Amino acid sequence: MSQSRFYEDWPEVKSEIASLIKRRRLQMLVHSCLYYEMDINIISDQQFDKWALELAELLKKHPDEYSDRFDSYFKGWDGSSGFDLPHRDPWVYHTASNLKK
């Protein structure tokens, strides 16, 4: 079976906290791409802010709980903006495009 070129082999999560951090990071990446690259929102600004602040707090309390190839973008991240996240990353852009449909 061939895998899509956009398939991502994410690291295994070892706890509920790691799972939540992973989910929030991916949400920040994809929804930032939708907003900054594709000029659409599929969630409210309030929802984005809620997730972003939750993620910032999780990263502060559990800095070594989850790690993937996007670590450098979230180092010291305070949740104030998704502007500097990698919107053109192939996985991020493809996933955002699918949600936009």
Secondary structure, 3 states (H helix, E strand, C coil): CCCCCCCCCCCCCCCHHHHHHHHHHHHHHHHHHHHHCCCCCCCCHHHHHHHHHHHHHHHHHCCCCCCCCCHHHHCCCCCCCCCCCCCCCHHHHHHHHHHHC
